[in-house]
Amino acid sequence: MYDWTMHWADTPVSLAALFAIAVAESSVFPIPPDVLLIAIVAANPKRWLQAAGLCAAGSVAGAAIGYLIGAVFMATAGQPIVDFYGAQARWEQVVGIYTGVWGVWFLAGAAFTPIPFKVATIAAGATGMAFWPFLLVSFVGRSGRFFLVSTILRIWGPRVRHSIERHFDLAALLFLALLVGGFLVIRLL
């Protein structure tokens, strides 16, 4: 699986796929784009800046879609997504966070960490968070995250790639643990 991902990451369509996955992840899709971003930069370190930029741009575009889902389509599209992540029991608490002083800070944390960002973007739209601050925080948080990952791979790429290759199963398990941990944070809010 690792070899297939690394081979695919160095194809002409990899950056378009990265952008599309980043858009989908910020609005509806449960898998973060980090896996493909890491594979692309590890396979071709010269593309680190382009890959991080496209990933951030796609993620911010997806965040705007998530915001729209929450603001306009909460009952028909947003609520099923919230239900999927098991966040319905804590919805009032989420509303309280977003309409209070901590809303922007929660959004910033979700933008930079493994907390499922789509739940944060939908909640921002559903609670009426001001759109331009929402977009700015999304841009800063997502850009920070993806450029940090790409920069680490650009600087220490061969060592990081060698470690990933030697410990791929452990790295995949740790990534899965972070992903599940993010979902648990949303559940336990």
Secondary structure as the mmCIF struct_conf table of DSSP 4:
data_model
#
loop_
_struct_conf.conf_type_id
_struct_conf.id
_struct_conf.beg_label_comp_id
_struct_conf.beg_label_asym_id
_struct_conf.beg_label_seq_id
_struct_conf.end_label_comp_id
_struct_conf.end_label_asym_id
_struct_conf.end_label_seq_id
HELX_RH_AL_P HELX_RH_AL_P1 TYR A 2 ALA A 9
TURN_TY1_P TURN_TY1_P1 ASP A 10 ASP A 10
BEND BEND1 THR A 11 THR A 11
TURN_TY1_P TURN_TY1_P2 PRO A 12 VAL A 13
HELX_RH_AL_P HELX_RH_AL_P2 SER A 14 GLU A 25
TURN_TY1_P TURN_TY1_P3 SER A 26 VAL A 28
BEND BEND2 PRO A 30 ILE A 31
TURN_TY1_P TURN_TY1_P4 PRO A 33 PRO A 33
HELX_RH_AL_P HELX_RH_AL_P3 ASP A 34 ALA A 43
HELX_RH_3T_P HELX_RH_3T_P1 PRO A 45 ARG A 47
HELX_RH_AL_P HELX_RH_AL_P4 TRP A 48 VAL A 72
BEND BEND3 PHE A 73 PHE A 73
HELX_RH_PI_P HELX_RH_PI_P1 MET A 74 GLY A 78
HELX_RH_AL_P HELX_RH_AL_P5 GLN A 79 PHE A 84
TURN_TY1_P TURN_TY1_P5 TYR A 85 GLY A 86
HELX_RH_3T_P HELX_RH_3T_P2 GLN A 88 ARG A 90
HELX_RH_AL_P HELX_RH_AL_P6 TRP A 91 THR A 99
BEND BEND4 GLY A 100 GLY A 100
TURN_TY1_P TURN_TY1_P6 VAL A 101 TRP A 102
HELX_RH_AL_P HELX_RH_AL_P7 GLY A 103 PHE A 112
BEND BEND5 THR A 113 ILE A 115
HELX_RH_AL_P HELX_RH_AL_P8 PHE A 117 ALA A 126
TURN_TY1_P TURN_TY1_P7 THR A 127 GLY A 128
HELX_RH_AL_P HELX_RH_AL_P9 PHE A 131 ARG A 166
TURN_TY1_P TURN_TY1_P8 HIS A 167 HIS A 167
HELX_RH_AL_P HELX_RH_AL_P10 PHE A 168 LEU A 188
#
